[in-house]
Amino acid sequence: MKNLNLDHKIIWPVLVLLLFVLTPIAVNPSATENVVGATLDFITSNFGWLYLLFPFAILVFFIWLVFGRLGRIKLGDPDDKPEFSTFSWFAMIFTTGIGAEIMYESVMEPFYFFNEPPFGIEPGSLSAAEWAIPYSFFHWGILAWAIYALPSIPIAYALYVRKIPQLKLSVVCRPVLGKHSDGVVGRIIDIITMIGLIGVVGTSIGLVAPMVARFIGELFNIPVTFGLLVIVIALWVIIFGTSVYVGLNKGIKRLSNFNIIIVIVITAIVFMIGPSIFMLDNSIQALGTMFNDFFRMGLNLDAIRNEGFPQAWTVFYWAWWIGYASLIGLFTARVSKGRTIRQLILTQCLVGPVGTWIFFSVYGNYGLNLELSNLVPVNSIMVNEGETDAVVAVMNTLPLSAIIIALLIVVYIVFSATTFDAASFILASIASNKLDHTGQPARIHRLSWALILGVVGIFIMYIGGLEAVQLSSVIVGVPMILVFALVTMSFIKSVKEDFGEDKSHRKRIADQEDDMFVEKGRNINN
């Protein structure tokens, strides 16, 4: 156990708190849900302005970095080469960042806004349909990925420039916190981070497992039972447990590469056999609407009408991304050695959004066209029978739907596995005193967190308290805004110390061409 470098001052409080949170949900899930729901309503109503301003502040900070000389700082030594090929790097960042939810939400989310449109628009009207895709683009777009990108830069800087052999937010805050980063304050930061990660990832398991089980039931004509849900989660544990155990190069990287290829194939098929012109036309129109009303959508709190749309959706989404950001930031930092700060920002804030927009352009517009053309009552099925049944109804309209559904089962499982094994990797890293010479925590430690995530997922499915746990995971993200602000201040302080006005330090800034798409004379792991 000593060789595992376990940080018992973090591990045991996390496990105790996890038990403390889950026990009341198991005893009285409805009461817990009411309390957490009321708390969430209070936060979104009174602090919605903070959530909406936060991602815009991040954009201003990123503009300063990207267009300044600090954007050329290499995350590593001047002669360090990227650890992963550009394709694998993109694949790992993207698949971990969006997870399997994108395959589900890209079909259903436009219908949420079709039924509950903003700005006082009549639900179910053509005007509501015109806002369905733009708001989906917005909530999964630039601001969302900016939230993801914020913690990744300070963490990568601490890991590869300052050579700190730990992957935890408390260590990143050391320039501001000083010795307190190793004391109670630092441990509180890491414990909050881990509880938040377990909450959002455990919730994701509970959200995606029913969809996978529903697809399996449709494909093999079997009922969706709790036993089938357990089998699905057990399969995830085996896949991402194995992936975590073998490490980044042989595990997560290969899963990500495989999944991206499968997704490209399925998406291309749906685009070619679907209403391609409608998909293109409405997507271009949606982009125009989103960019034209970008600030209106991003800063709308509906103070006059008070219909609650921004609180229910935009504020909720930003809170959700903040809850996930520590995972994405920590993982992205770990796989970004040899890249520059500018490359890291542009990849997450441009490549990430474009990838999600493709999903909504194809799958969202495909389902919306079925509804508007009166081919399939997708909206009615969603309202009366459930969202999973609506997704199945949409997929059953495709030629060779059985093959498409079989491929989607693989995609859902592997997408989730990629996110979950990244979470296991990060949880083990935070709960370790130090990483090994390859920058990874002990294998058995990683595997243990994979098993814990699986158990939490099964527990959530069993007690039926999914919504309460989901809301709890969002609330845990509230103090993360303060943590991320502290992390950012620590990064700025570190950069000023390392790359200040002293010209002797400036030579450490990478002089190579800053082009993420050019790989010249490099020997990297493909």
WOFEN-V924760 format. One record per residue. RES is the residue in three letters. SS is DSSP state (alpha for helix, beta for strand, coil for the rest). Layout:
# WOFEN-V924760
res=RES ss=SS
res=RES ss=SS
This chain:
# WOFEN-V924760
res=MET ss=coil
res=LYS ss=alpha
res=ASN ss=alpha
res=LEU ss=alpha
res=ASN ss=coil
res=LEU ss=beta
res=ASP ss=coil
res=HIS ss=alpha
res=LYS ss=alpha
res=ILE ss=alpha
res=ILE ss=alpha
res=TRP ss=alpha
res=PRO ss=alpha
res=VAL ss=alpha
res=LEU ss=alpha
res=VAL ss=alpha
res=LEU ss=alpha
res=LEU ss=alpha
res=LEU ss=alpha
res=PHE ss=alpha
res=VAL ss=alpha
res=LEU ss=alpha
res=THR ss=alpha
res=PRO ss=alpha
res=ILE ss=alpha
res=ALA ss=alpha
res=VAL ss=alpha
res=ASN ss=coil
res=PRO ss=alpha
res=SER ss=alpha
res=ALA ss=alpha
res=THR ss=alpha
res=GLU ss=alpha
res=ASN ss=alpha
res=VAL ss=alpha
res=VAL ss=alpha
res=GLY ss=alpha
res=ALA ss=alpha
res=THR ss=alpha
res=LEU ss=alpha
res=ASP ss=alpha
res=PHE ss=alpha
res=ILE ss=alpha
res=THR ss=alpha
res=SER ss=alpha
res=ASN ss=alpha
res=PHE ss=coil
res=GLY ss=alpha
res=TRP ss=alpha
res=LEU ss=alpha
res=TYR ss=alpha
res=LEU ss=alpha
res=LEU ss=alpha
res=PHE ss=alpha
res=PRO ss=alpha
res=PHE ss=alpha
res=ALA ss=alpha
res=ILE ss=alpha
res=LEU ss=alpha
res=VAL ss=alpha
res=PHE ss=alpha
res=PHE ss=alpha
res=ILE ss=alpha
res=TRP ss=alpha
res=LEU ss=alpha
res=VAL ss=alpha
res=PHE ss=coil
res=GLY ss=coil
res=ARG ss=alpha
res=LEU ss=alpha
res=GLY ss=alpha
res=ARG ss=alpha
res=ILE ss=coil
res=LYS ss=beta
res=LEU ss=coil
res=GLY ss=coil
res=ASP ss=coil
res=PRO ss=coil
res=ASP ss=coil
res=ASP ss=coil
res=LYS ss=coil
res=PRO ss=coil
res=GLU ss=coil
res=PHE ss=beta
res=SER ss=coil
res=THR ss=alpha
res=PHE ss=alpha
res=SER ss=alpha
res=TRP ss=alpha
res=PHE ss=alpha
res=ALA ss=alpha
res=MET ss=alpha
res=ILE ss=alpha
res=PHE ss=alpha
res=THR ss=alpha
res=THR ss=alpha
res=GLY ss=alpha
res=ILE ss=alpha
res=GLY ss=coil
res=ALA ss=coil
res=GLU ss=alpha
res=ILE ss=alpha
res=MET ss=alpha
res=TYR ss=alpha
res=GLU ss=alpha
res=SER ss=alpha
res=VAL ss=alpha
res=MET ss=alpha
res=GLU ss=alpha
res=PRO ss=alpha
res=PHE ss=alpha
res=TYR ss=alpha
res=PHE ss=alpha
res=PHE ss=alpha
res=ASN ss=alpha
res=GLU ss=coil
res=PRO ss=coil
res=PRO ss=coil
res=PHE ss=coil
res=GLY ss=coil
res=ILE ss=coil
res=GLU ss=coil
res=PRO ss=coil
res=GLY ss=coil
res=SER ss=coil
res=LEU ss=alpha
res=SER ss=alpha
res=ALA ss=alpha
res=ALA ss=alpha
res=GLU ss=alpha
res=TRP ss=alpha
res=ALA ss=alpha
res=ILE ss=alpha
res=PRO ss=alpha
res=TYR ss=alpha
res=SER ss=alpha
res=PHE ss=alpha
res=PHE ss=alpha
res=HIS ss=alpha
res=TRP ss=coil
res=GLY ss=coil
res=ILE ss=alpha
res=LEU ss=alpha
res=ALA ss=alpha
res=TRP ss=alpha
res=ALA ss=alpha
res=ILE ss=alpha
res=TYR ss=alpha
res=ALA ss=alpha
res=LEU ss=alpha
res=PRO ss=alpha
res=SER ss=alpha
res=ILE ss=alpha
res=PRO ss=alpha
res=ILE ss=alpha
res=ALA ss=alpha
res=TYR ss=alpha
res=ALA ss=alpha
res=LEU ss=alpha
res=TYR ss=alpha
res=VAL ss=coil
res=ARG ss=coil
res=LYS ss=coil
res=ILE ss=coil
res=PRO ss=coil
res=GLN ss=coil
res=LEU ss=coil
res=LYS ss=coil
res=LEU ss=alpha
res=SER ss=alpha
res=VAL ss=alpha
res=VAL ss=alpha
res=CYS ss=coil
res=ARG ss=alpha
res=PRO ss=alpha
res=VAL ss=alpha
res=LEU ss=alpha
res=GLY ss=alpha
res=LYS ss=alpha
res=HIS ss=alpha
res=SER ss=alpha
res=ASP ss=alpha
res=GLY ss=coil
res=VAL ss=alpha
res=VAL ss=alpha
res=GLY ss=alpha
res=ARG ss=alpha
res=ILE ss=alpha
res=ILE ss=alpha
res=ASP ss=alpha
res=ILE ss=alpha
res=ILE ss=alpha
res=THR ss=alpha
res=MET ss=alpha
res=ILE ss=alpha
res=GLY ss=alpha
res=LEU ss=alpha
res=ILE ss=alpha
res=GLY ss=alpha
res=VAL ss=alpha
res=VAL ss=alpha
res=GLY ss=alpha
res=THR ss=alpha
res=SER ss=alpha
res=ILE ss=alpha
res=GLY ss=alpha
res=LEU ss=alpha
res=VAL ss=alpha
res=ALA ss=alpha
res=PRO ss=alpha
res=MET ss=alpha
res=VAL ss=alpha
res=ALA ss=alpha
res=ARG ss=alpha
res=PHE ss=alpha
res=ILE ss=alpha
res=GLY ss=alpha
res=GLU ss=alpha
res=LEU ss=alpha
res=PHE ss=alpha
res=ASN ss=coil
res=ILE ss=coil
res=PRO ss=coil
res=VAL ss=coil
res=THR ss=coil
res=PHE ss=alpha
res=GLY ss=alpha
res=LEU ss=alpha
res=LEU ss=alpha
res=VAL ss=alpha
res=ILE ss=alpha
res=VAL ss=alpha
res=ILE ss=alpha
res=ALA ss=alpha
res=LEU ss=alpha
res=TRP ss=alpha
res=VAL ss=alpha
res=ILE ss=alpha
res=ILE ss=alpha
res=PHE ss=alpha
res=GLY ss=alpha
res=THR ss=alpha
res=SER ss=alpha
res=VAL ss=alpha
res=TYR ss=alpha
res=VAL ss=alpha
res=GLY ss=coil
res=LEU ss=alpha
res=ASN ss=alpha
res=LYS ss=alpha
res=GLY ss=alpha
res=ILE ss=alpha
res=LYS ss=alpha
res=ARG ss=alpha
res=LEU ss=alpha
res=SER ss=alpha
res=ASN ss=alpha
res=PHE ss=alpha
res=ASN ss=alpha
res=ILE ss=alpha
res=ILE ss=alpha
res=ILE ss=alpha
res=VAL ss=alpha
res=ILE ss=alpha
res=VAL ss=alpha
res=ILE ss=alpha
res=THR ss=alpha
res=ALA ss=alpha
res=ILE ss=alpha
res=VAL ss=alpha
res=PHE ss=alpha
res=MET ss=alpha
res=ILE ss=alpha
res=GLY ss=coil
res=PRO ss=coil
res=SER ss=alpha
res=ILE ss=alpha
res=PHE ss=alpha
res=MET ss=alpha
res=LEU ss=alpha
res=ASP ss=alpha
res=ASN ss=alpha
res=SER ss=alpha
res=ILE ss=alpha
res=GLN ss=alpha
res=ALA ss=alpha
res=LEU ss=alpha
res=GLY ss=alpha
res=THR ss=alpha
res=MET ss=alpha
res=PHE ss=alpha
res=ASN ss=alpha
res=ASP ss=coil
res=PHE ss=alpha
res=PHE ss=alpha
res=ARG ss=alpha
res=MET ss=alpha
res=GLY ss=alpha
res=LEU ss=alpha
res=ASN ss=coil
res=LEU ss=coil
res=ASP ss=coil
res=ALA ss=coil
res=ILE ss=coil
res=ARG ss=coil
res=ASN ss=coil
res=GLU ss=coil
res=GLY ss=coil
res=PHE ss=alpha
res=PRO ss=alpha
res=GLN ss=alpha
res=ALA ss=alpha
res=TRP ss=alpha
res=THR ss=alpha
res=VAL ss=alpha
res=PHE ss=alpha
res=TYR ss=alpha
res=TRP ss=alpha
res=ALA ss=alpha
res=TRP ss=alpha
res=TRP ss=alpha
res=ILE ss=alpha
res=GLY ss=alpha
res=TYR ss=alpha
res=ALA ss=alpha
res=SER ss=alpha
res=LEU ss=alpha
res=ILE ss=alpha
res=GLY ss=alpha
res=LEU ss=alpha
res=PHE ss=alpha
res=THR ss=alpha
res=ALA ss=alpha
res=ARG ss=alpha
res=VAL ss=coil
res=SER ss=coil
res=LYS ss=coil
res=GLY ss=coil
res=ARG ss=coil
res=THR ss=beta
res=ILE ss=alpha
res=ARG ss=alpha
res=GLN ss=alpha
res=LEU ss=alpha
res=ILE ss=alpha
res=LEU ss=alpha
res=THR ss=alpha
res=GLN ss=alpha
res=CYS ss=alpha
res=LEU ss=alpha
res=VAL ss=alpha
res=GLY ss=alpha
res=PRO ss=alpha
res=VAL ss=alpha
res=GLY ss=alpha
res=THR ss=alpha
res=TRP ss=alpha
res=ILE ss=alpha
res=PHE ss=alpha
res=PHE ss=alpha
res=SER ss=alpha
res=VAL ss=alpha
res=TYR ss=alpha
res=GLY ss=alpha
res=ASN ss=alpha
res=TYR ss=alpha
res=GLY ss=alpha
res=LEU ss=alpha
res=ASN ss=alpha
res=LEU ss=alpha
res=GLU ss=alpha
res=LEU ss=alpha
res=SER ss=coil
res=ASN ss=coil
res=LEU ss=coil
res=VAL ss=coil
res=PRO ss=coil
res=VAL ss=alpha
res=ASN ss=alpha
res=SER ss=alpha
res=ILE ss=alpha
res=MET ss=alpha
res=VAL ss=alpha
res=ASN ss=alpha
res=GLU ss=coil
res=GLY ss=coil
res=GLU ss=alpha
res=THR ss=alpha
res=ASP ss=alpha
res=ALA ss=alpha
res=VAL ss=alpha
res=VAL ss=alpha
res=ALA ss=alpha
res=VAL ss=alpha
res=MET ss=alpha
res=ASN ss=coil
res=THR ss=coil
res=LEU ss=coil
res=PRO ss=coil
res=LEU ss=coil
res=SER ss=alpha
res=ALA ss=alpha
res=ILE ss=alpha
res=ILE ss=alpha
res=ILE ss=alpha
res=ALA ss=alpha
res=LEU ss=alpha
res=LEU ss=alpha
res=ILE ss=alpha
res=VAL ss=alpha
res=VAL ss=alpha
res=TYR ss=alpha
res=ILE ss=alpha
res=VAL ss=alpha
res=PHE ss=alpha
res=SER ss=alpha
res=ALA ss=alpha
res=THR ss=alpha
res=THR ss=alpha
res=PHE ss=alpha
res=ASP ss=alpha
res=ALA ss=alpha
res=ALA ss=alpha
res=SER ss=alpha
res=PHE ss=alpha
res=ILE ss=alpha
res=LEU ss=alpha
res=ALA ss=alpha
res=SER ss=alpha
res=ILE ss=alpha
res=ALA ss=coil
res=SER ss=beta
res=ASN ss=coil
res=LYS ss=coil
res=LEU ss=coil
res=ASP ss=coil
res=HIS ss=coil
res=THR ss=coil
res=GLY ss=coil
res=GLN ss=coil
res=PRO ss=coil
res=ALA ss=coil
res=ARG ss=alpha
res=ILE ss=alpha
res=HIS ss=alpha
res=ARG ss=alpha
res=LEU ss=alpha
res=SER ss=alpha
res=TRP ss=alpha
res=ALA ss=alpha
res=LEU ss=alpha
res=ILE ss=alpha
res=LEU ss=alpha
res=GLY ss=alpha
res=VAL ss=alpha
res=VAL ss=alpha
res=GLY ss=alpha
res=ILE ss=alpha
res=PHE ss=alpha
res=ILE ss=alpha
res=MET ss=alpha
res=TYR ss=alpha
res=ILE ss=alpha
res=GLY ss=coil
res=GLY ss=coil
res=LEU ss=alpha
res=GLU ss=alpha
res=ALA ss=alpha
res=VAL ss=alpha
res=GLN ss=alpha
res=LEU ss=alpha
res=SER ss=alpha
res=SER ss=alpha
res=VAL ss=alpha
res=ILE ss=alpha
res=VAL ss=alpha
res=GLY ss=coil
res=VAL ss=alpha
res=PRO ss=alpha
res=MET ss=alpha
res=ILE ss=alpha
res=LEU ss=alpha
res=VAL ss=alpha
res=PHE ss=alpha
res=ALA ss=alpha
res=LEU ss=alpha
res=VAL ss=alpha
res=THR ss=alpha
res=MET ss=alpha
res=SER ss=alpha
res=PHE ss=alpha
res=ILE ss=alpha
res=LYS ss=alpha
res=SER ss=alpha
res=VAL ss=alpha
res=LYS ss=alpha
res=GLU ss=alpha
res=ASP ss=alpha
res=PHE ss=coil
res=GLY ss=coil
res=GLU ss=coil
res=ASP ss=coil
res=LYS ss=alpha
res=SER ss=alpha
res=HIS ss=alpha
res=ARG ss=alpha
res=LYS ss=coil
res=ARG ss=coil
res=ILE ss=coil
res=ALA ss=coil
res=ASP ss=coil
res=GLN ss=coil
res=GLU ss=coil
res=ASP ss=coil
res=ASP ss=coil
res=MET ss=coil
res=PHE ss=coil
res=VAL ss=coil
res=GLU ss=coil
res=LYS ss=coil
res=GLY ss=coil
res=ARG ss=coil
res=ASN ss=coil
res=ILE ss=coil
res=ASN ss=beta
res=ASN ss=coil
